[in-house]
């Protein structure tokens, strides 16, 4: 699958965030425990699948000191969304798309 410019930027930001996390030597669960967030939400933040709320940025920065102002700003932006045609090939999604198309007949 060919990457678009937006996809390449999203991937680069996520890689920088995961590098900062790796440099902290902490797991998502450890960061979650320090910040009062859930480990799932923390993992989504570092993969740019969720948006960081302003009130939690100080706690996250304390837990992961390598997070720069720029990365914190990126985390506060709405998450990256894109259409991936390969996801439609996933059986559960394919069935729901197929049945949605059939229901309009």
C-alpha positions in Angstrom: 0.0 0.0 0.0 1.4 3.4 -1.0 1.8 6.0 1.7 0.3 9.5 1.2 2.1 12.5 2.6 -0.3 12.7 5.5 0.2 9.0 6.3 4.0 9.5 6.2 3.8 12.5 8.6 1.5 10.6 10.9 3.8 7.6 11.0 6.8 9.9 11.7 5.1 11.6 14.6 4.0 8.3 16.1 7.6 6.9 15.8 9.0 10.0 17.6 6.4 9.6 20.3 7.2 5.9 20.7 10.9 6.7 20.8 10.3 9.2 23.7 8.4 6.4 25.5 11.1 3.9 24.9 13.7 6.3 26.2 11.8 6.6 29.4 12.2 2.9 30.0 8.6 2.6 31.1 5.7 0.5 29.9 2.3 1.9 29.0 1.0 0.6 32.3 3.8 2.3 34.3 3.1 5.6 32.5 -0.6 5.1 33.1 -0.1 4.5 36.8 2.0 7.7 37.1 -0.4 9.9 35.3 -3.7 8.5 36.5 -4.7 7.5 33.0 -5.6 4.1 31.7 -2.9 2.0 29.9 -5.1 1.8 26.8 -5.5 5.5 26.6 -1.8 6.0 27.1 -1.0 3.5 24.3 -3.5 5.3 22.0 -1.8 8.7 22.8 1.6 7.4 21.8 0.3 5.9 18.6 -1.7 9.1 17.8 -5.0 7.3 18.0 -6.4 9.5 20.8 -6.2 13.2 21.6 -4.3 14.5 24.7 -6.4 16.7 26.9 -4.7 19.9 28.2 -5.2 19.0 31.8 -3.2 15.8 31.5 -0.2 17.1 29.6 1.8 18.1 32.7 1.4 14.6 34.3 2.4 12.9 31.0 5.4 15.1 30.6 6.5 14.3 34.2 6.2 10.6 33.4 8.0 10.9 30.0 10.5 13.7 30.2 11.6 13.3 26.6 8.3 14.6 25.3 9.1 18.0 23.8 6.7 20.9 23.5 6.3 20.1 19.8 5.3 16.5 20.6 2.9 17.5 23.3 1.2 19.9 20.8 1.0 17.1 18.3 -0.7 14.9 20.9 -3.2 17.6 21.5 -4.3 17.7 17.9 -7.1 15.5 16.8 -5.9 12.0 16.0 -4.9 10.9 12.5 -7.7 9.3 10.5 -7.4 7.7 7.1 -9.2 5.2 4.9 -7.3 1.9 4.5 -8.7 -0.3 1.8 -6.9 -3.3 3.2 -9.1 -3.1 6.3 -12.2 -3.9 4.2 -10.6 -7.3 3.6 -10.8 -8.1 7.3 -13.7 -10.7 7.5 -15.7 -9.0 10.2 -15.5 -5.6 8.5 -16.1 -7.1 5.0 -19.3 -8.7 6.2 -20.6 -5.5 7.7 -19.8 -3.5 4.6 -21.4 -6.3 2.4 -24.5 -6.4 4.5 -24.8 -2.6 4.6 -24.6 -2.6 0.8 -27.2 -5.3 0.6 -29.6 -3.5 2.9 -30.0 -0.7 0.3 -31.3 -3.2 -2.3 
